[in-house]
Amino acid sequence: MVNEAKDRFRSRGRDRRWTGRRTGEGRGQGTVEDEAADRVALAEALGRLPVAQRAVVVLRYWADLSEAATAEALGISPGTVKSRGSRALAALAVDLSPDAVEKEPFDA
């Protein structure tokens, strides 16, 4: 009985999240100026990353290369691609978070 109640509660939350993703509620509500500002903020944040991390992010996510292809292009191991990418994404998430106040260069 308890498990059934938990399942119902969980499924309601899952259904709400799925409905929001499926219908795109809240998406496309920004203006062109907002999108331009977001792009500028992203470019500035990328510029603050160390060169090695920036290279991995650009090749993996902008050029859409695989981990192996990125590793080959940069002359590093796939594990290094993963770790640099992970650190870079974490740094970007912190830098681009709404409560990030001070913008300073990241440490490698």
N, C-alpha and C positions, 0 to 999 in steps of 0.2 A: 504494500500500500504506500509506504514511504517512497520507495523507488519509483512507483508510478507517478506520484506527485512531483518528484524531482524531474522525471522525464518530461512531463507536461510543461513544467516551468522552463526547462532548458529549451524545449522545442519552440516555445513562444518567442524566446529571445533570439533563437536561431532564425525563425521565420521573419521576425522584424528586421534583422540584419540583412537577410537575403532579399527581402522586398525592397529595402533601401538601395541595395546594389543593383538589383534588377531594374528598378524604375529610374534610377539615376537621380533621386531626389537630392536637391542641393547642388547638382552639377550644372555647369553652364550658366550659373547665376552671376558670375563676375563680369566686369566690363573689360574692354580691350585694354584700357589703361592698367587695370589690375593684373592682367596677364603679362603685359609688357614689364611692369614692375617686378613680377615674380621671375621673369626671365633674367632681368638685370641682377636681381638678388642672387639667383642661382649662378650666374656667370661670375659675380664677385666672390661668392663662396668658393667656387671651383678655383678661382685665382689664388685664394688663400691656402689651398691644400699644397702639401709638398709635391714637387714635380713627379715623383714616382707614383704617388697615389692618384694624382690628376691623370696621368697617362693611363693607368689601369681603368679608371672610371670612364674616360673618354672612349677607349677602345672597347670596353665591355658593354657599355650602355648606350653610347652615341653611335659608334660604328657597328654595334651589335655583333662583336666577335665572340667566339666561344672562349672558355678559359684556356684551352690548349692553344688556340690561335693567338690569343693575347700574350700568352707566355712565350710563344715562338717569336712574335713580333718584337717583344721587349727583351728577349734573351734571358728570361728568368724561368723558374719552375712554376707549374700550375698552383702549387701550394702557396707560393709567394703572391701570385695573382689573387688568390682567395683572401689571404690575410691583408694585403694592401687594400683590396676592394672593401673588405669588411670595415677596416679602420676608416677609410675614406667616407663610406656611407654613414658611419656613426658620427664622424665629425661634421658632415653636411647636415645631418638631422639635428644636431645640437645648434649649429650655426643658423639654420633656417627655422628653428622653432620660434613660435610667436613671442616667447619670453626671453629670447636671446637679446641682451641689451648691448653689450660691448663686443665689437668685432675686431679681433686680433688674429694674427697669423696662427695657424695650427702648428703643433709640434709633430715631428715625424715620429 
